[in-house]
Amino acid sequence: MRSDDSCIFCKIVQSKVPASIVLQNKATVAFLDINPIATGHLLVIPVEHCSTITDIAPEAMARLAGELPRLSQVVLEASGAVALNLICNSGKEAGQEVPHLHFHLIPRYTDDQRILRTNRMGSDDESRERMCQKMVDVLVREGSD
């Protein structure tokens, strides 16, 4: 199993740092965020260290993602929230603060006044089509279905 001795999340996985762990199995650990956006804010991480979403093996991602629906239901029921945000910031420029892949399950409450939206940029048909073609080209080059 890959681990990074300097990674706080790896230390949580190894029980070297305390955490409020909700779920721990061979592939996944879920624990409460110590600086939550809302009460019940849960972090879901792979046991094996990987920095970003592009670093995780597809099989490990499938196991991690497989826990998200159940953990989402747990967050909603336990917190009494009416909805939640599922967020993954992948890379420093995307707002990732801990370089260990993680998903945020953030409970949302009626009239909670939390704004998690970003300023959207406009786009036109031509620029969308160019970007779409670039992405399709990458998939073809990688031999994807």
Steps between C-alpha positions, in 0.01 A plus 500: 500500500633842404531744786661840552650556845449876469131472403251578779236277339743207479566554870125480566482174300785361712339621828802723567274807515156494663190552290125454534483198269157406370612219266825313451551196279775362275452769234333803658503718810231758575540748783358833613680813379666687789421832325152427366305719261184363666421268789548143376761588232659164418827428317530176303850383402669197350712301746787495252673834451438677172522874462231576244222333307737427211730302733248240618468160334159444336426201726578700814284787374213258438521375860514855637217624278295197597488631859378848406125427467486322836711763675289776345190339649676471836592870494146604407332286766746572780518874438137561413610682185269519200775481236878481467788606282749239378826677421846388394767768467776334300824700506617808686362738236158338543503571873634166625664569837611147596688316222313171551198439279181568693133568449301741711143409591360831621151501651270778382212635699198706397603867505854416618641806316811307393607596150718242327455629147779634285489776244421333172655609175301522183567281199394489141417203280829517308725500809298218660533291185878561485539392864271201445714387206821537703352281774378239253849498342656427841258212555573357155875532556463311830297228330185566702162360397 
